[in-house]
Amino acid sequence: MEVLDRNILWSFMFLLAGAVGQSVNYLVPGCAVKGSTVNLPCTFTPVKSDMDNGREGLIEIIRVVWCRNHEICQGGTPSVYDSDLTTNNPRYRYLGDMKGNCTLQITDVQKEDEGTLRFRMEANYKEASFTGRQPGVKVTVTDQTPMKIESSSDREFKKGDSVTLNCTLTTKCTFHQLKFTWFRDGHALSESGPTLQFAALAAKDSGNYTCEFKDVGTLSLPKSLYVKAEEAGENGGHGYLYPTVAVVFGVLLLVFALILVFIKRKQAAAAADKGQPAMGGEVEQKPPDIIYSNVLQQEPSRAVEDVSYSSVQFKHKNQARPAEAAEDAIIYSSVVSRG
């Protein structure tokens, strides 16, 4: 009788401890996309110790169970995962342990996976076993629907602004810990979460963004993001410093070239007036004057003979000139050559 009373007392104490110390915490209800993989995060807190034969002993969790649409989740209740079984559905995988993590993973989610799932822990002492009844985690399965990207702001952006892009389904369901792939102009980015954050936008961030579920491959409609170029006065008023310097330098170079051409032309004109070659020019060569009298000066006797010969050749057509006339011609020729 005493032993029975003691067991009843300890059972009552464990029930009280379970109500106070034991707990199971689920993530808020959410959605899963058909064909995707979803994790159901879960944590539990077991009783730390019990009394056996007057001595304090440690509580050990020896079995964990997940069931669907059942509040007790014990005995012969159908389960989706049971650590004591080797015939569990391979789509359900227990990612937790026997100490405090009770996370469950569901791969290739199907419509039959919908429902409220609950976790139960069983200890080496029966009264230390516990089921997390309320509220459980409700899973809703949705078909693949078009995805969309929502922006935290739709105003015109400029360099240094911040913005967040959210990848969501066109449904009212809330999703948790889903893996995404982000693209900019068709090129994959390193981010894998449902949000893409820009703390300080730059010109290179402009482009068309899309996202998709990694496990399903559902691609969203593109979202355009444009970062406006810098305006005059930005960055301390130096936006157009370099273009202005280039224009001024070009004008100065043109003026210098015009002055140089003007000076060269003035020098060329002055040299032409003095009969001297212009700077960098060549002296114009004139052909030497032909002075036929040189022949007469050097060989007078030959010249006389030539004139006399000429006179003889024309005797058969004209009357011979008087000797005085021939001599006058020779003398006149000599005078002209000497002048």
Secondary structure, 3 states (H helix, E strand, C coil): CHHHHHHHHHHHHHHHHHHHCCEEEECCCEEEECCCCEEECEEEECCCEEEECCEEEECCEEEEEEEECCCCCCCCCCEEEECCCCCCCCCEEECCCCCCECCEEECCCCHHHCEEEEEEEEECCHHHCEECCCCCEEEEEECCCCEEEEECCCCCEECCCCEEEEEEECCCCCCCCCCEEEEECCEECCCCCCEEEECCCCHHHCEEEEEEECCCCCEECCEEECEECCCCCHHHHCCCHHHHHHHHHHHHHHHHHHHHHHHHHHHHHHHHHHCCCCCCCCCCCCCCCCCCHHHHHHCHHHHHHHHHHHHHHCCCCCCCCCHHHHHHHHHHHHHHHHC
